[in-house]
Amino acid sequence: MGILTARGSIDISQFWPQGTSDADTANIYVDVAQGGVFYTAPGKAERDVTNLYKSAVSAQKKTTTDLSKETLIKQGKIKVRLQGIDAPELHYKPQSDPRTAEKLGVKGAKLGGAGVVKDYRQHQAETSAVSVGRFLATIDASAVPCEFVSNVDDSEGPSAVVDKYGRFVGDIIVDGNVNLNHWILEKGWAVVSLYNSMTEAELDGYISHWRKGRNKGSSRHYADRVIAFKPGLLLRHHATPVSEGDARFLHPKLYRRQTTWWAYKQVAPVKLSFPKSIAATGGNLFEIADFRENGRYAQAHPLAAMLAGSQMALNPEEFVLREDAGDIFDLNRDKITSW
């Protein structure tokens, strides 16, 4: 495995309630100085500066007219998704997609203009985001020095570290040697989220830290069954944090799908219950024991295997999700495949 490293800092003002970043850092930016991104090839001790990401775009942005405005590194910043964790959603918009509408049995239905495409949130999302921001503020009041680190399958090339949304996926190290991903799990501010792109050591590490924190923080309010969608819970800008008590939250992976299912129900006669909609709309997972033994040859199960009716059938540490590929391209729209 190779290692991609980026040196920079985390701007604390991006966290809710000042900003809109949530606890799994989907919207956190890590500042990267020019020349601050390095790649260490397998078997090498020295890391080499790599500039290829400065003029690379994700597949999602490939059709943009001016690619130079959509590069992965903008104004010295990269967008990071902390791997191994999934925090309660602070803001998630229903996804209007013709394929989803067809799978739900409402072909041709559209969400736009119906007043249902809003930034919905889950209980405990604010609590988790505030807690992570406050922890980082104990290190530095404004900008926390950090390193972003990601193990990379060298044969897959530079795209292996980027997801389909153009976010860099890996760990953030702060305060010298504190792995922020692990800290969040240990304190209970997110549930563990395992992917088939992780190494055996990474799987073990995340599960170990999750077991220490699953009965703490927000994680102790993780729901063991499907709970009703609450359309009145919306992103609150610059609001005063309040205690959310023991309010429960659904697994974020399911909540994102529940949000879209609920929105379509408001505009069309969706007959599927939410649990049945999970089976209809697809997605795959692997049982952890099978994945450990057979790797990429493990049997894929539908995402619906997370549920038995309205009850959770698998705990977060008992399944591995399939990572969506994230190809990247240069400004000539040619795929980047090598270092």
C-alpha positions in Angstrom: 0.0 0.0 0.0 1.1 3.5 -0.7 0.4 6.5 1.6 -1.0 9.9 0.6 -0.4 12.7 3.1 -1.6 16.3 3.1 -0.3 18.8 5.6 -2.5 21.8 6.5 -5.0 23.0 9.1 -8.7 22.7 10.0 -10.6 26.0 10.2 -12.8 25.6 13.3 -15.3 28.3 12.2 -16.6 25.8 9.7 -18.2 23.7 12.4 -21.9 24.1 13.4 -23.2 26.4 14.8 -20.7 28.9 13.3 -20.7 27.0 10.0 -22.4 23.9 8.6 -19.8 21.2 9.0 -21.0 18.1 10.8 -19.1 15.5 12.9 -18.0 13.2 10.1 -16.5 16.2 8.4 -18.2 15.8 5.0 -18.0 19.6 4.7 -14.7 20.3 6.5 -11.9 21.8 4.6 -8.3 21.0 5.3 -5.9 23.8 4.3 -3.1 22.6 2.1 -0.2 24.8 1.4 1.4 24.7 -2.1 3.6 21.6 -2.2 1.8 20.2 0.9 0.6 17.0 -0.6 2.9 13.9 -0.6 2.8 10.4 -1.9 4.9 7.5 -0.4 5.1 4.6 -2.8 5.0 1.0 -1.5 8.4 0.0 -0.2 9.8 3.5 -0.1 10.8 5.4 3.0 10.8 8.9 1.4 7.6 10.7 0.4 7.5 12.7 -2.8 5.6 15.9 -3.4 2.7 15.4 -5.8 0.9 18.2 -7.6 -1.5 16.1 -9.8 -4.5 16.8 -7.6 -4.1 20.6 -8.1 -5.4 20.3 -11.6 -7.6 17.2 -11.2 -11.4 17.1 -11.2 -13.8 14.3 -10.0 -16.1 12.4 -12.4 -19.0 14.4 -10.9 -17.5 17.7 -12.3 -16.1 16.3 -15.5 -18.9 17.8 -17.7 -18.4 21.3 -16.3 -17.5 23.8 -19.0 -14.6 25.4 -17.1 -12.8 22.5 -15.4 -10.3 24.9 -13.8 -13.0 26.1 -11.5 -13.8 22.6 -10.2 -10.4 21.2 -9.3 -10.1 18.9 -6.2 -7.8 21.5 -4.6 -9.4 24.9 -4.6 -7.6 27.9 -3.1 -5.3 25.6 -1.3 -8.0 23.5 0.3 -9.3 20.0 -0.1 -12.7 18.6 1.0 -12.3 15.6 3.3 -14.6 12.8 4.4 -13.3 11.0 7.5 -13.3 7.4 6.7 -14.6 4.8 9.2 -17.3 6.9 10.7 -20.8 8.1 9.9 -22.3 10.9 12.1 -25.9 11.9 12.4 -26.9 14.1 9.4 -26.8 17.8 10.1 -28.1 18.7 6.6 -29.3 16.3 3.9 -31.4 17.2 0.9 -33.6 14.6 -0.8 -32.1 13.3 -4.0 -34.4 13.8 -7.0 -33.4 11.1 -9.5 -35.4 9.5 -12.3 -34.0 6.0 -11.5 -35.0 6.3 -7.8 -38.5 7.5 -8.7 -38.9 4.5 -11.1 -37.7 2.0 -8.4 -40.2 3.5 -6.0 -43.0 3.0 -8.5 -43.5 6.6 -9.3 -41.8 7.0 -12.6 -41.7 10.6 -13.8 -42.3 12.0 -10.4 -40.0 15.0 -9.6 -39.2 16.7 -6.3 -38.3 20.1 -7.6 -40.9 22.8 -7.0 -42.8 20.7 -4.4 -41.3 22.5 -1.4 -39.8 19.3 0.0 -36.1 19.7 -1.0 -34.8 21.2 2.2 -31.8 20.6 4.5 -33.2 18.0 6.9 -31.3 16.9 10.0 -31.3 14.1 12.5 -31.4 14.3 16.3 -28.0 14.3 17.8 -26.4 15.9 14.7 -26.0 19.2 16.3 -24.7 17.7 19.6 -22.1 15.7 17.7 -20.9 18.6 15.5 -20.6 20.9 18.4 -18.6 18.4 20.5 -16.1 17.8 17.7 -15.6 21.6 17.2 -15.1 22.2 20.9 -12.5 19.5 21.1 -10.5 21.0 18.2 -10.8 24.4 19.9 -8.9 23.0 22.9 -6.0 22.5 20.5 -6.2 25.9 18.7 -8.9 28.6 18.9 -9.1 29.2 15.1 -7.0 26.8 12.9 -5.8 23.4 14.0 -2.6 22.1 12.3 -3.2 18.6 11.0 -2.2 15.9 8.6 -4.6 14.1 6.3 -3.5 10.5 5.8 -4.9 7.8 3.5 -3.6 4.3 2.6 -3.7 3.9 -1.2 -3.8 0.7 -3.3 -0.9 1.7 -5.6 -2.4 -0.3 -8.5 -5.6 1.7 -8.4 -3.7 5.0 -8.8 -4.4 8.5 -7.4 -8.2 8.1 -7.7 -8.3 5.5 -4.9 -8.2 8.3 -2.3 -11.1 10.3 -3.8 -14.8 9.4 -3.6 -17.3 10.0 -6.4 -18.2 13.4 -4.9 -14.6 14.6 -5.1 -13.9 14.3 -1.4 -10.6 13.0 -0.1 -11.2 9.9 2.1 -8.9 9.1 5.0 -7.8 9.9 8.6 -7.0 13.3 10.1 -4.3 13.5 12.6 -4.2 16.5 15.1 -2.2 17.6 18.1 0.8 15.5 17.1 -0.6 12.0 17.1 -4.4 12.1 17.8 -6.4 10.3 15.2 -9.5 12.4 14.9 -11.5 9.6 13.4 -10.7 7.3 16.3 -11.4 10.1 18.8 -14.8 10.7 17.4 -15.7 7.0 17.7 -14.3 6.7 21.2 -16.3 9.6 22.4 -19.5 8.4 20.7 -20.0 11.2 18.3 -20.5 8.9 15.3 -21.2 5.3 14.4 -18.6 3.1 12.8 -18.9 2.8 9.0 -16.7 0.1 7.4 -16.0 0.0 3.7 -14.4 -2.7 1.4 -11.6 -0.3 0.5 -10.2 -0.5 4.1 -7.3 -2.7 5.1 -7.6 -5.4 7.7 -5.8 -3.3 10.2 -8.1 -0.3 9.6 -11.2 -2.5 10.1 -9.8 -3.8 13.4 -8.9 -0.2 14.5 -12.2 1.3 13.8 -14.2 -1.5 15.3 -12.0 -1.3 18.5 -12.6 2.4 18.9 -16.3 2.1 18.2 -16.7 -0.6 20.9 -15.2 1.9 23.4 -17.6 4.7 22.4 -20.9 3.1 21.3 -22.5 3.6 24.7 -21.2 7.2 25.0 -22.1 10.6 23.5 -24.6 10.6 20.7 -24.0 6.9 19.9 -25.9 5.7 23.0 -29.0 7.1 21.3 -28.5 5.0 18.1 -31.9 3.5 17.2 -32.3 -0.3 17.0 -35.3 0.1 14.8 -36.6 2.3 12.0 -38.0 5.6 13.5 -40.4 8.0 11.8 -39.0 10.7 9.6 -39.4 14.1 11.1 -39.7 16.8 8.5 -39.7 19.6 11.1 -36.0 18.9 11.9 -34.1 21.2 9.7 -30.6 22.7 9.6 -30.5 25.7 12.0 -28.0 28.4 11.0 -26.0 30.1 13.8 -28.4 28.7 16.4 -27.8 28.2 20.1 -26.9 24.6 20.9 -29.5 22.9 23.1 -29.6 19.5 24.8 -31.2 16.8 22.6 -31.7 14.5 25.6 -32.3 10.9 24.6 -33.8 11.6 21.2 -32.9 8.7 18.9 -31.4 8.7 15.4 -31.5 6.2 12.6 -28.3 4.8 11.0 -27.3 7.8 8.8 -26.9 5.4 5.8 -30.6 4.6 6.1 -31.7 8.1 7.1 -30.3 9.5 3.8 -32.5 7.1 1.9 -35.4 7.7 4.2 -35.2 11.4 3.5 -35.6 10.8 -0.3 -38.3 8.2 0.2 -40.3 10.6 2.4 -40.0 13.4 -0.1 -41.3 11.3 -3.0 -44.2 10.3 -0.8 -45.2 13.9 -0.6 -45.4 14.3 -4.4 -46.5 10.9 -5.6 -48.4 7.8 -4.4 -45.4 5.8 -3.2 -46.9 2.5 -2.0 -43.7 0.9 -0.7 -43.1 1.2 3.1 -39.7 2.6 3.9 -38.1 -0.8 4.8 -39.4 -2.2 1.5 -38.1 0.8 -0.4 -34.6 -0.1 0.8 -34.8 -3.4 -1.0 -36.2 -1.7 -4.1 -33.6 1.0 -4.5 -30.5 -1.2 -4.2 -27.1 -1.0 -2.6 -24.8 -3.7 -1.3 -23.1 -4.8 1.8 -20.9 -7.7 3.0 -21.1 -9.5 6.3 -17.9 -8.7 8.2 -16.9 -12.3 8.9 -17.3 -13.3 5.2 -15.5 -10.2 4.1 -12.5 -10.9 6.4 -12.3 -14.4 5.1 -12.9 -13.9 1.4 -12.2 -10.2 0.7 -13.5 -9.1 -2.7 -14.9 -12.6 -3.3 -17.3 -12.2 -0.3 -21.0 -12.6 -1.0 -22.7 -9.3 -1.6 -26.1 -8.8 0.1 -28.6 -6.1 -0.6 -28.5 -3.1 1.7 -31.9 -4.2 2.9 -30.1 -6.9 4.9 -29.5 -4.2 7.5 -33.1 -4.6 8.4 -35.5 -7.3 9.5 -38.8 -5.6 9.0 -38.5 -2.4 10.9 -35.8 -3.7 13.3 -32.1 -3.4 12.7 -30.8 -6.8 11.8 -27.1 -5.9 11.8 -25.1 -3.8 14.2 -22.8 -1.2 12.6 -19.7 -3.2 13.2 -21.2 -6.4 11.6 -21.3 -5.3 7.9 -19.0 -3.7 5.3 -20.3 -1.4 2.7 -19.2 -1.2 -0.9 -17.1 1.9 -1.7 -18.3 3.8 -4.8 -15.5 4.4 -7.3 -14.3 8.0 -7.7 -12.4 8.4 -11.0 -10.5 11.7 -11.5 -9.5 13.5 -14.7 -7.0 16.1 -15.8 -8.0 19.4 -17.4 -8.0 17.7 -20.8 -10.7 15.4 -19.5 -8.3 12.4 -19.6 -8.5 9.9 -16.8 -5.6 10.0 -14.3 -4.5 6.5 -13.6 -0.9 6.7 -12.4 1.4 8.7 -10.2 
